[in-house]
Amino acid sequence: MKLDAFLQYLKFEKRFSPHTLIAYEGDLKQFQEFLSSVFDIHTPQQISALHVRSWMVNLLGNDCSARSVHRKISSLKSWFRFLRKRGEVTHNPTQQLVLPKTGKRLPVVVEQKEMETLLDRMEFGEGFAAERDRIALELLYQAGLRRAELVGLKLSDADLDNRMLRVFGKGAKERLIPFGKALETCLHNYLEARGSEFPKADSEALLLSDKGKAMYPEQIYQLVHRYLSAVTTTEQRSPHVLRHSFATHLSNNGADLNAVKALLGHSSLAATQVYMHNSIERLRQVYLQAHPKALKNKPQ
């Protein structure tokens, strides 16, 4: 069962990220190996709902989390939709599959005070590397960018005059993100340092490494992890935690949910609603601490 055509479709038509492509390929190869070893099945036409359920049970029996099972089945569903579209199969054995329940997983965030410590009080030093590190953190937190979106930014995407950032998200969807004076100043300082350090840089990438080349995702991860380790004990210290923090802090401070959705580049409001939970919990604490009736019910 060859996957080349499907992976090419995901890459060039769906515009999936390299990370997502690797995940899809791994999931499907794992499924194919299971079919081959357990059922001696080697073509998609032979696959039934029973085979898919058996794989799901096998995954759960081998301590695969319900959330991971959902992701793997999602890969499988996409593959069968592709095969049906091409006329290679006439059925989709994943259609009526009952998936295991997953508990709600709240996004990990850095507290607002911790972000203020990092961005307003920490000494980054001087020179190109210091300005580059600062602007990377500022863009992730002030614009809510995904790591791939940050790496993909070009010089022409930052409009300082109008304080707008052009971002290409999942599926190459373009969105415009407004920013304030503080980020404008950081961008100006970085661009000035970039021009001095690499006046003849041949890369159009906004963020450059210490060698003057476009930064790659792992460098961004290491940068963020290093700085977050200095201000927070949160176990997760990845670029995505800063994106979560961006959305949560907006929500906590009264931002409209639809506005947060647009800024994040979400296609569905359901994906954004998870950030409301922290706001609700915060309001609950305010109520319990301040409302007369709530105070009367407190144990003495």
N, C-alpha and C positions, 0 to 999 in steps of 0.2 A: 504494500500500500504506500505509494509514493506521496510525499507531502510537498514537493517542490512547487507545484502550481498554486497550491493553497497559500503557502508562505509568501510567494511572489505577489499574490492577490492582496494579502494583508499588508505587505510592505508598500506596494505602489498604488493600490486603489484605496485601501482603508487608511493608509499612512500611519500604521502602527509604529511605535518606537522600537528600537533594537531590543530593549529589555523585554517588552511585551512579546516580541517575536520569539525570543529565546524561551520564554515561559510556555507559549503555545506549542512550540516544537517539542519541548520536553514532555509536556502533558500527553500529546498525541503519540509520541514514540513509546511512552510508558504504557498507554492503552493498547497499542498494537502488540507490544511484547507480551502483555497479559493475554490477549486473544490468541496469540500464536502458541504460547506455552500451555495454556489451560484448555482451549477449545480447538486448537489447530485450525484457526480461521486466518485467512490471508487476504481477503478481499472485502471491501466495505459492503458489497451486496449481501454478504452472509451474516452481517451483524444485525441482531435483534435487540429488543428492549431487555430481554433476559440477560444478554451478554453485558449490556451497559450496567444493569443493576448488580450483576455479579462483581463487576469491577469496582463499583461503588462500595459494596459490602467488603470486598478485599482491602480497599483503601482504609476504611474505617477500622477494620480488624487489625491493621498494621499501624494504628495510632496516628493516622492522618486526620488532622482536625476537620471539623465540619466546614469551616471557612475555606480550607484548601480544597476540599472535595467540591465545593461550589465552583471554585475557580477552574478546576480541571473539567468539570462537566460543562462549564461555559465554553471552554475551548472546543470540547466535543460538539456542542450544539452549533457553533460557528462553522466547524468543518462539515457537518452534515448539511447545513443550509447551503454551503458552497457546492457540495456534491450534487444536491438536488437542483440547484440553479443550472449546473452544467449537464444535467440529465444523466449523471452517472449512477444515481440511485433513485428509487421511486418512493422511498419511505424515510422517515426520520425517527429512529428508535429512542431519541431523547425527548420527544414531545411531551409525553405524559408522565415523565419521571418525577417521583416524589423525592425531593432532596431533604437531607437532614437539617434540623433547625439549628440556626446559629444565634448565639447570644449577641446583643448589641455591643459593639466595641467602640468605645468613645475615643475620639482623637486625642493623642498625646500632645500637650501644649507646654510652652514655656510661660511662666507667669509674667504678667506685664511689668512688674517691678524688676524682674530678672532681665528682661529685654532692655529696660531703661538703663540698668547697670552696664550691660554689654555695649550698647550703642552710644550712651551719653557719658559714661564715666571711664570706660576702659581706654587705656593708652595703646593705640595701635602703632605708634612710632611714626617715622617719616619715610618718604620715598615711595617709589612705585608699588612695591609689594604691600605696604601698609594701606595705601589708598585702594588697591585692588581688593584686598581682603575686606575692607570696610564696605565697599560698594557691593560686593557679592552678598554680604549679610543684609545690607540695607534693601537690596532689590528683592531678596527672598522674603523678607519680613514686611516691607512697605508695599510691595506689589503682589505678594502671594504667589510667586512663580513656582512652577515645578522645576526640578533640577534640569531636565532636558530643555525646558523653555529658557532658562538662564544661559545655559551653554550655547543655545541657538541664537541668542541675541546678536544682532549686527550693529555696527556703528550707526547706520542709518535708521535703526529702530528707535533710537532715543531722540525725541524732539524736545530739546530744552526750552525753546522759545514758547511753545504751547504747553509744556509740562505734560507730555503724553508719551506713553511707551507702547510700541506696537509689538504684540506677542503672537507667536504662532504655536497654538496648543495641540492637543490630541487631534489626529485626523487633519492636521494642517489648518485648523480653524483659526482665523485671525480675530483678535480682540484688541481693543485700545484700553489702556489703563492710565487714568490720570494720576499725577503725583504732585506733592507739595513742594514748598520752597526748600525744606530740609534735604529732600532727595535730589533736588536740582543742584544744590550746593555740592553735595557728595559726588554727583556725576561730573560736575564741572571740574572739581579737584582731581578726580580720577583721570578724566580725559587729558587734563593738562600734564599729569604725571606720566600717562601713557605716551603722549607725544614727545616728552623729553627723553624718556627711557628708550623708546623704540620709534624714532622719527621716520624710519623707513620700513616699518612693519608691513609685510605683504598680506596679512590676514585682515579680513573685514570683521572678524569676530570682535564683539565689544570687550570681552574679558580675555586677557592674555596671561599666559603662564610666565614664570620668571625668565624663560628662554624666548619670550616673544611669540610663542605659538598659541593657537586657540586652546583654551582650557578644555579638558575632557571631564566627564561626570565624576570619576573617582577623585580627581583633584578637588572638586567642589565638595564632595562628601567629607574628605579629610579636613578641609578648611573649616567647614561648619562644625564638625565634631570637636575639633581642637578648641575653638572659641566657646562653644556651648559648655564644654567641660569646665570652663573657668567660672561659670556663673550659675549652673544648675546641677542638681543631682538627678534630674530626670534620666531614666535609663536610656531612652531613645534620644539621640542627639544628631538627627539627620536633617538634610535640607527640607524634607517634607514636614518635619515638626515645625519649622518656621512658617510654612504655608498654613498648617493647622492653626498656629498661633495668630497669624494674620486674620484668618476668618473668625476665630473665636473672639479675639479682642474687638473686632468690628461689631460682632453680634452683641457682646457684653456692653458695648457703649451705645447701643441703640440703632445700629445700622439695619435698614430694611433687608429682609431675607432675599428678595429678588435682586437687590443691588449686590449683595454678597455673591449670589449665584453668578451674576454677569462678570464680576471682577475675577472670580475663580475660573471662569470658562466652563462651568458645568453645563451639560446639556439637559439635565433633569433637576428639578427643585428638590427631589428626594435625596439627592447626593449632598445637598447643602444643608438640609434640615438637621443633620447630626450636630451641627455647630450650635444649634439652639439649646441643646441639653444643658451645657455649661451655664448659659444665660438664665435658664429656668432655675437651676440649682442656686445660682447667685441671688435671684429674686426671692427664692424660698428662704434663704438665710436672712435676707434683709427683713422679710415679713416676720419671721419668727423672733427676730431680735427687736423689732420696733413696734409691731401692732399691739395695742392694749390688750386685746383678747388673748393673743398668743402669749403675752407676758404673764397674764394671770394664770395660764395653764402650765407654766413652767414649774417643775418641782422645786420646793424650797430647800 
